[in-house]
Amino acid sequence: MINCVIIDDEPLAREGLASYVRDIDFLHLVDTCENPIELIRLLDQHPVDLIFLDIQMPKMNGLDFLKAVQNPPLVIITTAYPAYALEGFQLNVLDYLLKPVTFDRFFRSVKKASDYYHLVNNQADPASPKANPVTDYFFIRCGSKYEKIPFHQILFVEGMQNYVTIYTQKGKYVTLLYLKNLEESLDSESFIRVHKSYIVSIDKIEGIEGNEIFIQSHRIPISRNYREQVIQKVVSNKLWDKIKFS
């Protein structure tokens, strides 16, 4: 269940979004607020996973709130002003909904939020009728676009501070995500950490030489701390040598 809060100074807008939330079984409405000042107090009292945030409000607008708060929950902007979209995405909002918000558009937005939430928290998504610990794909946000990443297409992942680059058979994708969070959501039988900054797909490995892994045209470094584990898991059980033929 995803705990959410609606922040909007218009009572009709709050009630409209609240009715949408009540119709979606994986959302739980914690409360509604008229402005971000009320939200700040609420965040100190209740766990909140997702915020529906208006922009033009008295006392403090939504974007100023995002600039002032460190590590806010997931945020979906709800506003009548399209001009703020770029600034909103630069502040790492998950989605940007223009009023009047239709239920179809709302549902698509919160489903993406659910996919992202369960990926980061390493949980199965209860919104899916076939939910299980390992699904065959996930979504990431690349700028203003959401990209579907099938697990079987991943070649390797490179981590840099608070974002990762996912290299796939179709191309590479950059998103704000910690490598550790992504690693926890990957199947340990199919993926292996080979370096503090790299995770690779085991069945995409084409060769190992020295301290490098070869995947297509890529060379991925193996750190000293991971080399023994990599050789044991990737090579040892599949190694054919003269002993096997003696």
PyMOL commands that set and color helices and strands:
alter all, ss='L'
color gray80, all
select helices_A, chain A and resi 11-22+36-43+62-68+82-90+103-120+151-153+179-185+202-204+224-238+242-245
alter helices_A, ss='H'
color red, helices_A
select strands_A, chain A and resi 2-7+27-33+50-53+74-79+95-98+137-142+145-150+154-160+163-168+172-176+191-195+198-201+207-209+212-215+218-221
alter strands_A, ss='S'
color yellow, strands_A
deselect
rebuild
show_as cartoon
